[in-house]
Amino acid sequence: MSASPPSPPSRPSSSSKLPPFDPADPLGVDDLLSVEELAVRSTVRAWAADRVLPYVAEWYEKGELPGIRELARELGGIGALGMSLDGYGCAGASAVQYGLACLELEAADSGIRSLVSVQGSLAMYAIHRFGSEEQKQEWLPRMASGEVIGCFGLTEPDHGSDPGAMRTHAERDGGDWVLTGRKMWITNGSVAGVAVVWARTDDGIRGFVVPTDSPGFSAPEIKHKWSLRASVTSELVLDEVRLPADAVLPEVTGLKGPLSCLSHARYGIVWGAMGAARASFEAAVEYAKTREQFGRPIGGFQLTQAKLADMAVELHKGILLAHHLGRRMDAGRLRPEQVSFGKLNNVREAIDICRTARTILGANGISLEYPVMRHATNLESVLTYEGTVEMHQLVLGKALTGLDAFR
């Protein structure tokens, strides 16, 4: 259920005792969270600890995500799929609750958070916001439960940051649509039961709800990745896929449709990146307290403590930023430029935290016995997808100056 922010604490008296310093929460951010928000975080953290962390290094090493359909059903069972949407079997959670879930999922692995983000913030969000009532009734309850996995087809082999130049097109043929084109780097593609595909039409860019068993649809999996290896990534091939007239999303025309979906998903990344950073930071702290050189733990040396302090500052600044954006989203006041601000900062700082953590672990930092290198390589993909660094810099540059530097 959606929860309003907790009331600010009353001003303590001069005789009040300060709470102890918590190395896991040095700024006391948990004080800003409601009981419901803390419960969501606890639920998702426990699920990830049980169902992902014991196995994810092996999945990553093999470059596979076995049992993805079972994982999807379990995620549906804890209300993590489409959790910020209302109705149709969705949890109706707050933006902050959804963000906390993303943080905990990505603390396990970016691929698991991507599974949830693409399902809920892209495919389900598009149907929920722009679909017909019939489309919502047909797909959303099954997607919320994890019975059906969804994917989102926007990026093309030759058109990533410039989706307006897409070549995929849909033409009317009598009462049907005929969809032709290719999409690339599509999370969940090979295991999806439904794809939301964006294509050019005579009326402008439109979204289509495409059952993946439609003749002419195929989704070969992309292999040989060195990032997001515990994730299903695919190409979508649409070879004259014939769809009924009611397959089109009726409530949107133009790029504002897919871009609004991307903004919703980017918000989850703002939180998720801090999960990867937190896991790497925690690994570095524990290692520094036990690894001995020159007769004492390396955590007792000034240079190591300086690294840990700088990492903690950026980590918890990023969490505060994510929290602030979540409260704005819950209040209906979050702008796309502010999401770009969060994605640009938090992913960039998360990568730096992972790289610094790797230096503390030394040679062990490249081993899958520790999560650091896995998170670092995953974040290289997160840095690029759903808006590269350069695109978010230009979004902010335009907002700051009023001048468009995209063209």
C-alpha positions as CSV (number, residue, x, y, z in Angstrom):
1,M,0.0,0.0,0.0
2,S,1.1,3.6,-0.6
3,A,2.4,5.3,2.5
4,S,2.8,9.0,3.3
5,P,6.1,10.2,4.6
6,P,6.5,9.9,8.4
7,S,6.1,13.0,10.5
8,P,9.4,14.7,11.4
9,P,10.6,13.9,14.9
10,S,10.0,16.4,17.6
11,R,12.9,18.6,18.7
12,P,14.9,16.7,21.4
13,S,15.5,18.4,24.8
14,S,19.0,19.4,25.7
15,S,19.2,16.4,28.0
16,S,18.3,13.9,25.2
17,K,21.0,11.3,24.5
18,L,22.2,11.2,21.0
19,P,21.7,7.8,19.2
20,P,24.9,5.9,18.5
21,F,26.7,6.3,15.2
22,D,25.6,3.6,12.8
23,P,28.3,2.7,10.2
24,A,25.6,1.2,8.0
25,D,23.5,4.3,8.1
26,P,25.8,7.2,9.0
27,L,23.3,9.9,8.1
28,G,20.4,8.4,9.8
29,V,18.4,8.1,6.6
30,D,16.3,5.3,8.0
31,D,14.7,7.9,10.3
32,L,13.1,9.3,7.1
33,L,11.4,6.0,6.3
34,S,8.0,4.8,7.4
35,V,7.3,1.4,9.0
36,E,5.8,0.3,5.7
37,E,8.8,1.4,3.7
38,L,11.2,-0.4,6.1
39,A,9.0,-3.6,5.8
40,V,9.2,-3.5,2.0
41,R,13.0,-3.2,2.2
42,S,13.2,-6.0,4.6
43,T,11.1,-8.3,2.5
44,V,13.0,-7.7,-0.7
45,R,16.4,-7.9,1.1
46,A,15.4,-11.3,2.6
47,W,14.2,-12.6,-0.7
48,A,17.4,-11.6,-2.5
49,A,19.6,-13.1,0.3
50,D,17.8,-16.4,0.0
51,R,17.2,-16.7,-3.8
52,V,19.9,-14.7,-5.5
53,L,23.1,-14.1,-3.4
54,P,24.0,-17.8,-2.9
55,Y,23.9,-18.5,-6.7
56,V,24.5,-15.3,-8.6
57,A,28.3,-15.6,-8.9
58,E,27.8,-19.0,-10.6
59,W,25.1,-17.6,-12.9
60,Y,27.3,-14.7,-13.7
61,E,30.3,-16.9,-14.5
62,K,28.2,-19.2,-16.7
63,G,26.5,-16.2,-18.4
64,E,22.9,-17.4,-17.7
65,L,19.9,-16.8,-15.5
66,P,18.4,-20.3,-14.9
67,G,14.9,-20.6,-13.6
68,I,14.0,-17.0,-14.6
69,R,10.3,-17.9,-14.9
70,E,10.3,-19.3,-11.4
71,L,12.1,-16.2,-10.1
72,A,9.6,-14.0,-11.9
73,R,6.7,-15.8,-10.2
74,E,8.4,-15.4,-6.8
75,L,9.0,-11.7,-7.4
76,G,5.3,-11.5,-8.3
77,G,4.5,-13.2,-5.1
78,I,6.2,-10.6,-3.0
79,G,4.5,-7.8,-5.0
80,A,7.7,-6.6,-6.7
81,L,6.4,-6.6,-10.3
82,G,4.7,-3.4,-11.3
83,M,4.6,-2.6,-7.7
84,S,4.1,1.2,-8.1
85,L,1.1,0.7,-10.3
86,D,-2.5,0.6,-9.0
87,G,-5.1,-2.1,-9.7
88,Y,-5.0,-5.2,-11.9
89,G,-3.2,-7.2,-9.2
90,C,-0.4,-4.6,-8.7
91,A,0.7,-3.6,-5.2
92,G,0.0,0.1,-5.5
93,A,3.2,0.9,-3.6
94,S,4.8,4.3,-3.2
95,A,7.7,5.5,-5.3
96,V,10.0,5.3,-2.3
97,Q,8.9,1.7,-1.6
98,Y,9.6,0.8,-5.2
99,G,13.0,2.6,-5.0
100,L,14.0,0.7,-1.9
101,A,13.1,-2.6,-3.6
102,C,15.3,-1.6,-6.6
103,L,18.2,-0.9,-4.3
104,E,17.9,-4.3,-2.6
105,L,17.5,-6.1,-5.8
106,E,20.6,-4.5,-7.4
107,A,22.6,-5.0,-4.2
108,A,22.2,-8.7,-5.2
109,D,22.8,-8.1,-9.0
110,S,21.9,-5.5,-11.6
111,G,20.4,-8.3,-13.8
112,I,17.8,-9.1,-11.2
113,R,16.8,-5.4,-10.8
114,S,16.7,-5.1,-14.7
115,L,14.3,-8.1,-14.8
116,V,12.0,-6.2,-12.4
117,S,12.5,-2.8,-14.0
118,V,11.7,-3.9,-17.5
119,Q,8.7,-5.9,-16.4
120,G,7.2,-3.2,-14.2
121,S,8.5,0.2,-15.2
122,L,8.6,-0.3,-19.0
123,A,6.3,-3.1,-20.3
124,M,3.6,-3.0,-17.6
125,Y,3.9,0.8,-17.2
126,A,3.3,1.3,-20.9
127,I,0.2,-0.9,-20.9
128,H,-1.1,0.6,-17.6
129,R,-0.7,4.2,-18.7
130,F,-1.4,4.1,-22.5
131,G,-3.3,0.8,-23.0
132,S,-7.0,0.1,-23.5
133,E,-9.0,-1.4,-20.7
134,E,-9.0,-4.7,-22.6
135,Q,-5.2,-4.7,-22.9
136,K,-4.9,-3.9,-19.2
137,Q,-7.3,-6.7,-18.2
138,E,-5.6,-9.2,-20.5
139,W,-2.0,-8.6,-19.6
140,L,-1.4,-6.8,-16.3
141,P,-2.7,-9.3,-13.8
142,R,-0.6,-12.1,-15.3
143,M,2.4,-9.8,-15.5
144,A,2.0,-8.7,-11.9
145,S,1.9,-12.3,-10.7
146,G,5.0,-13.2,-12.8
147,E,3.0,-15.7,-14.9
148,V,3.8,-13.7,-18.0
149,I,7.2,-11.9,-18.5
150,G,7.3,-8.8,-20.6
151,C,9.9,-6.9,-22.6
152,F,10.1,-3.4,-24.1
153,G,11.3,-2.9,-27.7
154,L,12.6,0.6,-28.4
155,T,16.4,0.5,-29.0
156,E,17.5,-0.6,-32.5
157,P,20.8,-1.8,-33.8
158,D,21.6,1.5,-35.5
159,H,19.5,3.8,-33.3
160,G,20.1,3.9,-29.5
161,S,20.3,7.4,-28.2
162,D,18.2,8.7,-31.2
163,P,15.0,6.6,-31.0
164,G,13.2,9.1,-33.3
165,A,15.2,7.7,-36.2
166,M,13.9,4.2,-35.6
167,R,13.3,2.1,-38.7
168,T,10.8,-0.4,-37.3
169,H,7.5,0.4,-38.9
170,A,3.9,-0.7,-38.9
171,E,1.6,-0.5,-41.8
172,R,-2.2,-0.9,-42.0
173,D,-3.4,-3.8,-44.1
174,G,-7.2,-3.9,-44.0
175,G,-8.2,-4.1,-40.4
176,D,-4.7,-5.3,-39.3
177,W,-1.3,-3.9,-38.6
178,V,1.8,-5.5,-40.1
179,L,4.9,-4.9,-38.0
180,T,8.5,-5.1,-39.5
181,G,11.9,-4.3,-38.0
182,R,14.5,-5.2,-35.4
183,K,15.2,-4.2,-31.8
184,M,18.4,-4.7,-30.0
185,W,19.7,-5.2,-26.4
186,I,16.2,-6.1,-25.1
187,T,16.1,-7.4,-21.5
188,N,13.8,-10.4,-21.0
189,G,13.3,-10.7,-24.8
190,S,13.9,-14.5,-25.2
191,V,11.7,-15.4,-22.3
192,A,8.9,-12.8,-22.7
193,G,5.3,-13.8,-23.4
194,V,4.5,-10.2,-24.5
195,A,6.5,-7.4,-26.0
196,V,5.7,-3.7,-26.1
197,V,7.2,-2.6,-29.4
198,W,7.5,1.0,-30.7
199,A,7.3,1.6,-34.4
200,R,6.8,4.2,-37.0
201,T,3.4,4.6,-38.6
202,D,1.8,7.1,-40.9
203,D,0.3,8.7,-37.8
204,G,3.7,8.9,-35.9
205,I,5.4,6.6,-33.5
206,R,3.0,4.2,-31.9
207,G,3.3,1.4,-29.3
208,F,2.1,-2.1,-30.0
209,V,1.3,-5.0,-27.6
210,V,2.8,-8.0,-29.3
211,P,2.3,-11.6,-28.1
212,T,5.6,-13.3,-28.6
213,D,4.0,-16.4,-30.1
214,S,2.8,-14.3,-33.1
215,P,4.0,-15.6,-36.5
216,G,7.1,-13.7,-37.7
217,F,8.3,-12.8,-34.1
218,S,11.6,-14.2,-32.9
219,A,13.9,-13.2,-30.1
220,P,17.4,-14.7,-30.4
221,E,19.4,-14.4,-27.2
222,I,22.6,-12.2,-27.3
223,K,25.6,-14.1,-26.1
224,H,29.3,-13.3,-25.3
225,K,28.4,-10.4,-22.9
226,W,30.9,-9.3,-20.2
227,S,28.3,-7.3,-18.3
228,L,24.8,-8.2,-17.1
229,R,25.7,-11.8,-17.5
230,A,23.1,-13.0,-15.1
231,S,20.4,-11.6,-17.3
232,V,18.5,-12.5,-20.5
233,T,19.3,-10.0,-23.3
234,S,18.0,-10.5,-26.8
235,E,17.4,-9.1,-30.2
236,L,13.8,-8.8,-31.4
237,V,13.2,-9.7,-35.0
238,L,9.8,-8.7,-36.4
239,D,9.2,-10.2,-39.9
240,E,5.8,-9.0,-41.1
241,V,4.2,-9.7,-37.8
242,R,0.4,-9.4,-38.3
243,L,-1.5,-7.9,-35.4
244,P,-5.2,-7.0,-35.0
245,A,-6.2,-3.4,-35.0
246,D,-6.6,-3.4,-31.2
247,A,-2.9,-4.3,-30.6
248,V,-1.9,-0.6,-30.7
249,L,-1.7,1.4,-27.5
250,P,-4.6,3.8,-28.0
251,E,-3.7,6.6,-25.6
252,V,-0.4,7.9,-27.0
253,T,1.3,8.9,-30.2
254,G,4.9,10.1,-30.6
255,L,8.1,9.8,-28.6
256,K,6.5,11.0,-25.4
257,G,5.1,7.5,-25.0
258,P,8.4,5.5,-24.8
259,L,10.3,8.4,-23.2
260,S,7.8,8.6,-20.3
261,C,8.3,4.9,-19.7
262,L,12.1,5.3,-19.8
263,S,11.8,8.2,-17.2
264,H,9.9,5.9,-14.9
265,A,12.5,3.1,-15.3
266,R,15.4,5.5,-14.8
267,Y,14.0,6.5,-11.5
268,G,14.5,2.9,-10.4
269,I,18.0,3.0,-11.6
270,V,18.8,6.0,-9.4
271,W,18.0,3.7,-6.4
272,G,19.4,0.5,-7.9
273,A,22.8,1.9,-8.6
274,M,23.2,2.7,-4.9
275,G,22.5,-1.0,-4.2
276,A,25.4,-2.1,-6.3
277,A,27.6,0.6,-4.6
278,R,26.5,-0.5,-1.2
279,A,27.3,-4.1,-1.7
280,S,30.8,-3.2,-3.0
281,F,31.4,-0.7,-0.2
282,E,30.3,-3.3,2.5
283,A,32.7,-5.9,1.0
284,A,35.5,-3.4,1.1
285,V,34.9,-2.5,4.7
286,E,34.8,-6.1,5.9
287,Y,37.9,-6.9,3.9
288,A,39.8,-3.9,5.3
289,K,39.0,-5.0,8.8
290,T,40.3,-8.5,8.4
291,R,43.1,-8.3,5.7
292,E,46.4,-7.8,7.4
293,Q,49.6,-6.3,5.9
294,F,52.6,-5.1,7.7
295,G,51.3,-6.7,10.9
296,R,47.9,-5.0,11.1
297,P,44.5,-4.8,9.3
298,I,44.7,-2.5,6.2
299,G,41.7,-0.7,7.5
300,G,43.9,0.8,10.1
301,F,46.0,2.7,7.5
302,Q,45.2,6.3,6.7
303,L,45.0,5.8,2.9
304,T,42.5,3.0,3.2
305,Q,40.4,5.0,5.7
306,A,40.4,7.9,3.3
307,K,39.1,5.7,0.6
308,L,36.4,4.3,2.8
309,A,35.3,7.7,4.0
310,D,35.1,9.1,0.5
311,M,33.1,6.0,-0.7
312,A,30.7,6.4,2.3
313,V,30.1,10.1,1.5
314,E,29.2,9.4,-2.1
315,L,27.1,6.3,-1.3
316,H,24.9,8.0,1.2
317,K,24.7,11.3,-0.7
318,G,23.3,9.1,-3.6
319,I,20.8,7.4,-1.3
320,L,19.6,10.8,0.0
321,L,19.2,12.0,-3.6
322,A,17.2,8.9,-4.5
323,H,15.1,9.4,-1.4
324,H,14.4,13.1,-2.3
325,L,13.4,12.2,-5.9
326,G,11.1,9.5,-4.6
327,R,9.3,11.9,-2.3
328,R,8.9,14.3,-5.3
329,M,7.5,11.4,-7.4
330,D,5.1,10.5,-4.7
331,A,4.0,14.2,-4.5
332,G,3.6,14.3,-8.3
333,R,6.4,16.8,-8.7
334,L,9.2,14.8,-10.2
335,R,10.4,16.2,-13.5
336,P,12.3,14.2,-16.2
337,E,15.3,16.5,-15.8
338,Q,15.5,15.6,-12.1
339,V,15.5,11.9,-13.0
340,S,18.4,12.6,-15.4
341,F,20.1,14.4,-12.5
342,G,19.8,11.3,-10.4
343,K,20.7,8.7,-13.0
344,L,23.8,10.7,-14.1
345,N,25.1,11.2,-10.6
346,N,24.3,7.9,-8.9
347,V,25.4,5.5,-11.7
348,R,28.6,7.5,-12.2
349,E,29.4,7.6,-8.5
350,A,28.4,3.9,-8.0
351,I,31.0,2.9,-10.6
352,D,33.7,4.9,-8.8
353,I,32.8,3.3,-5.5
354,C,33.1,-0.2,-7.1
355,R,36.5,0.7,-8.6
356,T,37.8,2.1,-5.3
357,A,36.5,-1.0,-3.5
358,R,38.4,-3.1,-6.0
359,T,41.7,-1.4,-5.0
360,I,41.0,-2.1,-1.3
361,L,40.5,-5.8,-2.1
362,G,43.6,-5.9,-4.3
363,A,43.9,-9.0,-6.4
364,N,40.9,-10.5,-4.6
365,G,38.8,-7.7,-6.1
366,I,38.7,-9.4,-9.5
367,S,37.5,-12.7,-8.0
368,L,33.9,-13.8,-8.1
369,E,34.3,-14.8,-4.5
370,Y,33.6,-11.1,-3.9
371,P,30.8,-9.1,-5.5
372,V,32.9,-6.0,-6.5
373,M,34.0,-6.8,-10.0
374,R,30.6,-8.2,-10.9
375,H,28.9,-5.0,-9.8
376,A,31.5,-2.9,-11.5
377,T,31.1,-4.6,-14.9
378,N,27.3,-4.6,-14.6
379,L,27.3,-0.9,-13.9
380,E,29.1,-0.3,-17.2
381,S,25.9,-1.4,-18.9
382,V,23.7,0.6,-16.5
383,L,25.8,3.7,-17.3
384,T,24.8,3.3,-20.9
385,Y,21.3,1.9,-21.1
386,E,18.2,4.1,-20.6
387,G,20.2,7.2,-21.4
388,T,24.0,7.5,-21.7
389,V,26.0,9.9,-19.6
390,E,26.2,12.2,-22.5
391,M,22.5,12.3,-23.1
392,H,21.7,13.1,-19.5
393,Q,24.4,15.8,-19.5
394,L,22.7,17.3,-22.5
395,V,19.2,17.1,-20.9
396,L,20.6,19.0,-17.9
397,G,22.5,21.4,-20.1
398,K,19.4,22.3,-22.0
399,A,17.4,22.7,-18.7
400,L,20.1,24.9,-17.3
401,T,20.7,27.2,-20.3
402,G,17.5,26.9,-22.3
403,L,19.7,26.0,-25.4
404,D,19.3,22.7,-27.2
405,A,22.6,21.1,-28.0
406,F,21.2,17.7,-29.2
407,R,21.4,18.7,-32.8
